[in-house]
Amino acid sequence: MQSTAAAITMVRDDAFFLKAWLRHYGTMLGRENCYIVNHGRGAEVAALAQGCNIIGIPGDPHKNFDMKRWRLLNGLLSGLRSYYDHVIVGDVDELVAVDPALGVDLLGYLKDQPIRRVLTPLGLEVIHRIDLEDDSAEDQILGPRRHVRLAPHYSKPCVISQGTKVARGGHFTQASKLFAPDELYLFHLKFCDFPNYVATMNQRNAVTQEIGGTIKEVSIGRHWFAEARGEDKAVFDAFADLELRDGFDLAWVRKTMHDTWKPRGDTGFYQFDRPDYEVQYQLPERFSGVF
């Protein structure tokens, strides 16, 4: 039994991402250290997450749903911090991992990390280069997918070992010092698989219609709902146009994070600038199989 780290997420359906989340955190941390809020009490989520700590909540439409969601997640985070050194909190399509060059997985890494701080992994969006990558990502994502684009929006302060509040969406905390370790990454998976992207878009919009709420009242991860969805394949075709940078040295991105670190107005939260970088990298071979 380990008490170094726990992971928390909230999910509604989304079997593809939940399976990846469970393969990653369930295997590494132990399912007994994984906490899943089952929004709508879905039977498939409950079946997939057997052995985890499952909290079922109603799936009815709620005004200010995202605010209430993060109120719940903050409460769980605050409570679990009393029992674990580190708590990882985020959406089900976000996975935190360390660079395999370190020779340890995330749990091994966190065992050696000081507590009473917030760690901010560098955000990378895994993209499916449909012009280059034909293999399925159903059972393993990194390997079949090797391309990532910089995603500062997903450089989230999500590994928590001090008392702090996380802002709605998970993008900011009230921790005044930035810790962004060179070896820590957050991989966002929305665009990691074209067939799943189409299926998920269809499913989430169907749920919205079925339960009769608005997107803001029912959706986990509102970034999935485009008011003007457009043509799905064109979204993925456009990844080929992103500038492909050589190597995998991202120290300059972390330097920008540190250089622009400041209070977020008078909200009590802190932030760094999150510019749009129209660039992509190919992950080194050592990342294959991390999840």
C-alpha positions in Angstrom: 0.0 0.0 0.0 1.4 3.4 -1.0 0.4 6.8 0.3 2.6 8.9 -1.9 0.1 9.8 -4.5 -3.6 9.7 -5.5 -5.4 10.7 -8.6 -8.8 12.3 -8.9 -11.0 12.9 -12.0 -14.6 13.3 -13.0 -16.0 11.4 -16.0 -19.3 11.0 -17.9 -19.1 8.0 -20.3 -15.8 8.6 -22.2 -14.7 5.0 -22.1 -11.7 5.6 -24.5 -10.1 8.2 -22.1 -11.2 6.4 -18.9 -9.4 3.2 -20.1 -6.2 5.2 -20.8 -6.6 7.0 -17.4 -7.0 3.6 -15.7 -4.1 2.0 -17.5 -1.9 4.9 -16.5 -2.9 5.8 -13.0 -4.6 2.6 -12.0 -1.6 0.5 -12.8 1.0 2.9 -11.4 -0.7 4.2 -8.3 -3.0 1.2 -7.6 -6.7 1.4 -8.2 -7.3 1.8 -4.5 -5.6 5.2 -4.8 -7.7 6.4 -7.7 -10.9 8.5 -7.1 -13.4 8.8 -9.9 -16.5 10.9 -9.7 -19.1 9.1 -12.0 -21.2 12.0 -13.3 -24.6 10.5 -14.2 -23.7 7.1 -12.5 -22.9 5.5 -15.8 -22.8 1.7 -15.7 -19.9 1.5 -18.1 -17.8 3.8 -16.0 -18.6 1.8 -12.8 -17.7 -1.5 -14.6 -14.4 -0.1 -16.1 -13.4 1.5 -12.8 -13.9 -1.6 -10.5 -11.4 -1.5 -7.7 -11.2 2.4 -7.7 -13.1 4.7 -5.3 -16.2 5.6 -7.3 -18.4 8.5 -6.3 -21.7 8.6 -8.1 -23.5 11.9 -8.6 -26.7 12.9 -10.5 -26.3 13.7 -14.1 -29.1 16.3 -14.3 -28.5 19.7 -15.9 -27.0 22.2 -13.4 -26.6 25.9 -13.8 -22.9 26.8 -13.3 -22.0 23.1 -13.6 -18.3 23.7 -14.1 -18.1 25.9 -11.0 -19.9 23.2 -9.0 -17.7 20.5 -10.5 -14.5 22.2 -9.3 -16.0 22.9 -5.9 -16.4 19.2 -5.5 -13.0 18.4 -6.9 -11.4 21.0 -4.5 -13.2 19.4 -1.6 -11.9 16.0 -2.5 -8.5 17.3 -3.1 -8.4 19.1 0.3 -9.6 16.0 2.1 -7.3 13.5 0.4 -4.2 15.7 1.0 -4.4 14.7 4.6 -3.7 11.1 3.6 -1.4 11.4 0.6 1.8 13.4 0.0 0.6 14.4 -3.5 -2.8 14.5 -5.2 -3.1 14.7 -8.9 -6.3 16.3 -10.1 -7.6 16.8 -13.7 -9.9 15.9 -16.5 -10.0 12.3 -17.7 -8.3 13.2 -21.0 -5.2 14.6 -19.2 -2.4 12.4 -18.1 0.7 13.5 -16.1 4.0 11.7 -16.8 7.7 12.1 -16.3 10.3 11.9 -19.0 11.4 8.2 -19.2 15.0 9.4 -19.4 14.7 9.8 -15.7 14.4 6.0 -15.2 11.4 6.1 -12.9 7.7 6.4 -13.4 5.6 9.2 -11.9 5.0 7.5 -8.6 8.8 6.9 -8.2 9.4 10.5 -9.1 6.9 11.8 -6.6 8.4 9.7 -3.8 11.4 11.9 -3.9 9.6 15.3 -4.3 9.3 17.7 -1.4 5.7 18.4 -0.2 4.0 21.7 0.5 4.2 22.8 -3.1 2.2 22.7 -6.4 3.9 21.1 -9.5 3.0 22.4 -12.9 3.8 20.0 -15.7 4.4 21.4 -19.2 1.3 21.0 -21.4 1.6 19.0 -24.6 -1.3 18.1 -26.8 -1.0 14.6 -28.4 -2.1 15.0 -32.0 -3.0 12.3 -34.5 -1.1 12.9 -37.7 -3.6 11.1 -39.9 -1.3 11.6 -42.9 1.5 9.6 -41.1 0.0 7.4 -38.3 -2.4 4.6 -39.3 -2.2 2.4 -36.2 -5.0 2.3 -33.6 -4.5 4.1 -30.3 -7.2 2.1 -28.5 -4.8 0.0 -26.3 -1.7 2.3 -26.2 -1.5 5.9 -27.2 2.2 6.9 -27.1 3.9 4.9 -29.8 1.1 4.8 -32.3 1.0 8.5 -31.7 4.4 10.3 -31.6 3.5 14.0 -32.4 2.7 16.7 -29.9 1.9 20.4 -30.2 2.8 22.9 -27.5 -0.3 23.6 -25.4 0.4 26.2 -22.7 -3.3 26.2 -21.8 -2.7 22.7 -20.5 0.3 23.5 -18.4 -1.9 23.1 -15.4 -0.9 23.2 -11.7 -2.3 19.8 -11.0 0.1 17.9 -8.7 -0.8 19.3 -5.3 0.9 18.8 -1.9 0.0 22.0 -0.1 -3.2 23.6 1.0 -4.5 25.7 -2.0 -7.6 26.3 -4.1 -7.6 25.3 -7.7 -9.5 27.6 -10.0 -12.4 26.4 -12.2 -10.9 24.5 -15.1 -7.8 23.6 -13.2 -5.7 26.3 -14.9 -4.7 28.3 -11.8 -4.1 27.9 -8.1 -3.5 30.3 -5.2 0.1 29.0 -4.7 2.4 32.0 -5.1 5.5 30.1 -6.3 5.8 28.3 -9.6 7.4 24.9 -9.7 7.6 23.6 -13.3 10.1 20.7 -13.2 12.0 20.0 -16.5 11.0 16.4 -16.5 7.3 16.7 -15.9 4.6 16.8 -18.6 0.9 16.9 -18.9 -0.4 15.2 -22.1 -3.8 16.3 -23.3 -5.5 13.6 -25.4 -8.5 15.3 -27.1 -6.9 15.1 -30.5 -4.9 11.8 -30.1 -7.2 9.7 -32.2 -9.3 10.8 -35.1 -12.0 8.1 -34.9 -12.4 8.6 -31.2 -12.6 12.4 -31.6 -15.6 12.0 -34.0 -17.3 9.5 -31.8 -16.8 11.6 -28.6 -18.1 14.7 -30.3 -21.2 12.9 -31.4 -21.7 11.3 -28.0 -21.3 14.5 -26.0 -23.6 16.4 -28.2 -26.1 13.5 -28.0 -26.0 13.6 -24.2 -26.6 17.3 -24.2 -29.7 16.8 -26.3 -30.9 13.8 -24.4 -30.9 15.3 -20.9 -32.2 18.6 -22.1 -29.6 21.0 -20.7 -27.3 23.4 -22.3 -23.6 22.7 -22.8 -22.6 24.8 -19.8 -25.1 22.8 -17.6 -24.0 19.3 -18.5 -20.5 19.1 -19.9 -17.3 18.0 -18.4 -14.5 19.7 -20.4 -16.5 22.3 -22.2 -13.7 22.7 -24.8 -15.2 19.6 -26.5 -18.2 21.5 -27.6 -17.6 23.8 -30.5 -20.5 26.1 -31.3 -19.5 25.8 -34.9 -18.0 22.3 -35.0 -16.9 22.5 -38.6 -15.5 19.5 -40.5 -13.7 17.1 -38.3 -11.2 15.8 -40.8 -10.1 19.3 -41.6 -9.1 19.9 -38.0 -6.8 16.9 -38.2 -5.5 17.6 -41.7 -4.3 21.0 -40.4 -1.9 19.4 -37.9 0.4 18.7 -40.9 0.8 22.5 -41.4 2.2 23.1 -37.9 5.9 23.9 -37.9 7.8 20.7 -37.0 10.7 21.7 -34.6 13.8 19.5 -34.4 14.8 17.9 -31.1 12.8 18.0 -27.9 14.4 20.8 -25.8 11.5 22.7 -24.3 13.5 24.7 -21.7 12.5 27.9 -23.5 8.8 27.3 -22.9 9.4 26.8 -19.1 11.6 30.0 -19.1 8.6 31.9 -20.5 6.4 30.5 -17.9 8.7 31.7 -15.1 9.4 35.1 -16.8 5.7 35.9 -17.0 4.6 34.5 -13.6 2.4 37.0 -11.8 -0.8 37.4 -9.8 -4.0 36.9 -11.8 -5.4 40.4 -11.1 -6.9 40.6 -7.6 -8.4 37.1 -7.8 -5.9 35.5 -5.4 -4.7 33.2 -8.1 -1.4 33.2 -10.0 -0.7 32.7 -13.7 1.8 32.8 -16.5 1.3 33.9 -20.1 -0.3 31.2 -22.4 0.5 32.2 -26.0 -0.5 30.1 -28.9 2.5 28.3 -30.4 1.8 26.9 -33.9 4.6 24.3 -33.6 4.8 20.6 -33.1 7.5 18.1 -32.0 8.0 14.4 -32.5 8.4 12.7 -29.2 11.6 10.8 -28.7 11.3 7.0 -28.9 11.7 6.7 -25.2 8.2 8.0 -24.6 6.6 5.0 -26.5 4.5 2.9 -24.2 4.4 5.4 -21.3 0.6 5.2 -21.7 
